[in-house]
Amino acid sequence: MEKKLSQRKGSHVGIVLSFVIFITFIIFIYIIVQPTIKLDDRQNFLEHIEGEIIERVSTDLTSISVTIDKPGSQTCVELIDFFIITGISDRAIVKNDAGSILQASKNGNSLFVSKNSNDFFLKIHESEEFAGASGNAISPCQSLNEGGSGYNFGFVKTNKQIFETKIIKLINDYKNDYETLKGVLGVAPGDEFGFSFTYSDG
């Protein structure tokens, strides 16, 4: 979903990982007890479990790009009314154009960001999986209004992303409360399953 902010809607992103997911399911009851069951039925069941697992480890990530028209000499900017305009929560992180995470905090409805003097572009990521950015205002700070010679929005997009925190929770549920997890995922009594996640960089 991508749209311009004119519609007025819409971590450590280093924590948001791009995973190549390899999910292996071992369904003993189908293979051993019911060898004549149709392959299509087994495949449909596997696809269902795979979808359930991916849903449990994914959540919305909203990304917003901001350009600063006239950076001042201060090493901080205040984006006035940022949270009112975007409608996002303070569970956000801010990165510069080089991908470095910047110190950020929310005070009132403004977003305060510590930056280098040559940071003209900011990217804000918001998700329920991030810690809140609320805190004291950073000062001295260059106060900017939206539009004109202040700060301007580029794109706003929201999509599903896999989060490491959710994967860790799923693994813990699998280890500590396997039978309950089977019920939540819709695995029938007597059937067993397993899964694994592999980082895209190996």
C-alpha positions in Angstrom: 0.0 0.0 0.0 1.6 3.3 -1.0 0.2 6.7 -1.1 1.0 10.4 -0.9 0.7 12.0 2.5 -1.7 14.6 1.1 -4.3 12.0 2.0 -3.2 12.4 5.6 -3.0 8.6 6.3 -0.7 6.1 6.0 12.7 0.4 14.0 15.6 -0.6 15.0 14.7 -1.4 11.3 17.9 -3.2 11.7 15.7 -5.5 13.7 13.3 -6.0 10.9 15.0 -8.8 9.0 14.4 -10.0 5.5 14.1 -13.7 5.9 14.2 -16.5 3.5 11.7 -18.8 5.2 12.2 -22.6 5.0 9.3 -24.3 6.7 9.4 -28.1 6.9 6.4 -29.9 8.2 6.4 -33.5 9.3 2.9 -34.9 9.2 3.3 -38.4 10.6 -0.3 -39.4 10.7 -0.8 -38.8 7.0 2.4 -40.6 6.0 2.2 -43.6 8.4 -1.5 -44.1 9.4 -3.2 -42.9 6.2 -0.8 -43.6 3.3 -3.7 -43.4 0.8 -4.7 -39.8 1.6 -4.5 -37.6 -1.5 -1.4 -35.5 -2.1 -3.6 -32.5 -2.7 -5.1 -32.7 0.8 -1.6 -32.9 2.4 -0.4 -29.9 0.3 -3.4 -27.8 1.3 -2.8 -28.6 5.0 0.9 -27.7 4.7 0.0 -24.4 3.0 -2.5 -23.6 5.7 0.1 -24.2 8.5 2.7 -22.2 6.6 0.3 -19.3 6.2 -0.6 -19.4 9.9 3.1 -19.3 10.9 3.9 -16.4 8.6 0.9 -14.5 9.9 2.1 -15.0 13.5 5.6 -13.6 12.8 4.5 -10.7 10.7 3.0 -7.3 11.5 2.5 -3.9 9.8 5.5 -1.6 9.2 4.7 1.9 8.2 7.6 3.8 6.4 7.5 7.6 5.9 10.1 9.6 4.0 10.8 13.3 4.9 13.0 15.8 3.3 14.3 19.0 5.0 14.3 21.9 2.7 16.7 24.2 4.5 18.8 22.5 7.2 20.1 24.9 9.8 23.3 24.8 11.8 21.7 22.9 14.7 22.3 19.2 15.0 18.6 18.6 15.8 15.3 19.3 14.0 11.8 19.5 15.4 9.2 18.3 12.9 6.2 20.3 14.3 2.9 18.3 14.4 4.5 15.3 12.8 2.4 12.8 14.7 -0.9 14.7 14.1 -0.2 14.8 10.3 0.9 11.2 9.9 -1.4 9.6 12.4 1.3 7.1 13.5 2.2 6.2 17.1 5.5 7.0 18.8 6.7 3.4 18.4 9.1 4.5 15.7 12.7 4.8 14.7 14.4 7.3 12.4 17.2 6.7 9.9 19.2 9.0 7.7 19.9 8.6 4.0 22.9 6.4 4.8 20.8 4.0 6.8 22.2 5.1 10.2 19.7 5.1 13.1 19.3 8.6 14.6 18.3 9.5 18.2 14.7 10.6 18.2 12.0 11.4 20.7 8.4 12.6 20.8 7.4 15.6 22.8 3.8 16.8 22.4 2.9 16.2 18.8 6.4 16.9 17.5 9.1 14.6 16.4 12.6 15.6 17.6 15.6 14.1 15.7 19.3 14.5 16.3 21.1 14.6 13.0 24.3 15.7 11.2 24.3 19.0 9.4 24.3 17.3 6.0 21.2 15.1 6.8 18.6 16.4 4.3 16.6 13.1 4.1 14.9 11.2 6.9 13.1 7.9 6.9 10.7 7.1 9.8 9.6 3.5 10.5 6.7 2.7 12.8 5.6 -0.6 14.2 4.0 -2.1 17.3 7.2 -4.1 17.7 9.4 -1.0 18.3 10.0 0.7 21.6 8.3 4.1 22.0 10.2 7.2 21.0 8.6 9.3 23.7 10.8 11.4 25.9 12.1 14.9 26.5 12.6 17.4 23.7 16.1 17.7 22.3 17.6 21.1 22.3 18.7 23.4 20.8 16.6 22.4 17.8 15.6 23.8 14.5 11.8 24.0 14.5 10.2 23.2 11.1 6.6 23.3 9.9 5.3 21.0 7.2 5.5 22.4 3.7 7.3 25.2 2.0 10.8 25.8 3.4 10.2 23.4 6.4 9.9 19.7 6.0 8.1 17.8 3.2 6.8 14.3 2.9 7.8 12.0 0.1 6.1 8.6 0.4 4.0 6.8 3.0 3.6 3.1 2.7 2.5 0.3 5.0 3.2 -3.4 4.4 3.6 -6.6 6.3 7.1 -7.4 7.5 8.6 -10.4 9.4 10.0 -9.4 12.8 12.7 -11.2 14.7 11.0 -10.5 18.0 7.9 -12.4 16.8 10.0 -15.3 15.5 11.6 -15.6 18.9 8.2 -15.6 20.6 7.0 -18.3 18.2 10.0 -20.5 18.8 9.5 -20.1 22.6 5.9 -21.1 22.2 6.9 -24.1 20.2 9.4 -25.2 22.9 7.4 -24.4 26.0 3.7 -24.8 25.0 3.8 -27.1 21.9 0.3 -28.6 22.3 -1.4 -25.2 22.7 0.5 -23.9 19.6 -0.7 -26.9 17.7 -4.3 -26.0 18.5 -3.9 -22.4 17.6 -2.4 -23.3 14.2 -5.1 -25.9 13.6 -2.9 -29.0 13.7 -5.0 -32.0 14.4 -4.4 -34.2 17.4 -1.9 -37.0 16.5 -0.3 -34.8 13.8 3.1 -33.3 14.4 4.9 -30.4 12.7 8.2 -28.5 12.8 9.6 -25.3 11.3 12.8 -23.4 10.8 13.8 -19.9 9.8 17.0 -19.0 7.9 18.5 -15.5 7.7 18.8 -14.3 4.1 22.5 -13.8 4.6 23.0 -17.3 5.8 
